[in-house]
Amino acid sequence: MHQIIVEYEGELRTKAKHLQSGNEIITDAPVDNHGKGEAFSPTDLVATALASCVLTIMGIVAERRDIDLKGTTSEVTKVMGENPRRIAEIHVDIHFKFDISNQDRKVLEKAAHSCPVHQSLHGEFVKKKIMFNYPS
């Protein structure tokens, strides 16, 4: 069973459709790789997937522990390498809206590093840095 259909639309653009929900995502090649850069690039989606996965897994753990993560955000930076052109590093800076106890911080940080996307990106090929920023 196909869960996602991706169609090449020309001019270095694709449209991906999630069959269960009907949601669609457009990708464009980035400007530095012959594209228009008018949408997420495929490598942007990989970096975004890491941040989304980290927040989702932390959210699952937070719900179990009655921790409010609503409003928590992440900033993602993707660093490209060359020869071959690939994602060399992904930096995820997580910003918590509310203060969290030291014990809960440790649990959430462990959960973040266990997310499936993090586990799927081999550290030998993609350096992953996750920073946790708590309110003062």
C-alpha positions in Angstrom: 0.0 0.0 0.0 1.3 3.4 -0.9 1.0 6.1 1.8 2.5 8.9 -0.2 2.5 9.7 -3.9 5.2 12.1 -5.2 4.7 13.6 -8.7 7.4 15.6 -10.6 5.7 18.8 -11.9 8.6 20.1 -13.9 11.0 23.0 -13.3 12.6 21.1 -10.4 9.3 21.0 -8.4 7.5 18.0 -6.9 4.2 17.6 -5.2 3.8 14.9 -2.5 0.3 13.8 -1.4 -0.3 12.0 1.9 -3.0 9.6 0.9 -4.6 9.0 4.3 -5.2 12.7 5.0 -5.0 14.3 1.5 -2.5 16.8 2.6 0.1 18.0 0.1 3.6 19.3 0.2 5.4 21.1 -2.6 9.2 21.0 -2.9 11.5 23.1 -5.0 15.2 22.7 -5.7 17.1 25.4 -3.7 18.5 28.4 -5.5 22.0 27.2 -5.0 21.1 24.0 -6.9 19.4 25.4 -10.0 16.0 25.8 -8.4 13.6 28.6 -7.6 13.7 28.1 -3.8 10.0 29.0 -3.6 9.2 26.0 -1.3 11.0 23.6 1.0 13.7 21.6 -0.7 13.8 17.9 -0.2 16.8 18.3 2.2 14.9 21.0 4.1 12.2 18.4 4.7 14.7 16.0 6.1 15.9 18.7 8.6 12.4 19.7 9.3 11.4 16.0 9.9 14.1 15.8 12.6 12.8 18.8 14.4 9.2 17.7 14.1 10.0 14.2 15.2 11.9 15.5 18.3 9.0 17.7 19.3 6.5 14.9 18.7 8.4 12.3 20.8 8.9 14.8 23.5 5.2 15.6 23.4 4.3 12.0 23.9 6.5 11.8 27.0 5.3 15.2 28.2 1.6 14.1 28.0 2.4 11.0 30.1 4.1 13.2 32.7 1.5 16.0 32.6 4.1 18.5 31.3 2.8 21.4 29.1 4.9 21.7 26.0 2.4 23.8 24.1 4.2 26.7 22.4 7.5 25.0 22.4 9.3 25.8 19.2 12.4 24.7 17.3 14.7 26.5 15.0 16.4 24.3 12.4 19.7 24.9 10.6 20.8 22.6 7.8 24.4 22.6 6.7 25.1 21.1 3.3 28.4 19.3 2.4 30.0 18.7 -1.0 31.5 15.8 -2.8 28.9 14.4 -2.7 26.3 17.1 -2.1 24.5 16.0 1.0 23.3 17.1 4.4 26.4 17.3 6.6 24.8 18.7 9.8 21.4 19.5 11.2 21.2 21.8 14.2 17.9 21.9 16.2 17.5 24.6 18.8 14.5 23.9 21.0 12.9 26.8 22.9 10.6 25.9 25.8 7.8 28.4 26.6 7.5 27.2 30.2 10.1 26.2 32.8 10.5 22.5 33.4 12.1 20.7 36.4 15.6 19.3 36.1 14.2 15.7 36.4 11.7 16.3 33.6 14.3 18.0 31.4 16.5 14.9 31.5 13.6 12.7 30.5 12.6 15.0 27.7 16.1 15.3 26.4 16.5 11.6 26.4 13.3 11.2 24.5 14.4 13.8 21.9 17.5 11.8 21.1 15.5 8.6 20.7 13.1 9.9 18.0 12.9 7.7 14.9 14.3 10.3 12.6 17.3 11.0 14.8 17.9 7.2 15.0 17.6 6.9 11.2 20.2 9.6 10.4 23.6 7.9 10.9 25.9 10.0 12.9 28.9 9.1 10.7 27.2 10.9 7.8 25.0 13.5 9.3 26.1 15.4 12.5 23.0 16.1 14.6 23.1 18.8 17.3 20.1 19.3 19.5 20.2 22.3 21.9 17.6 22.7 24.7 16.8 26.3 25.7 14.8 26.7 28.9 13.3 30.0 30.2 15.4 31.7 32.8 
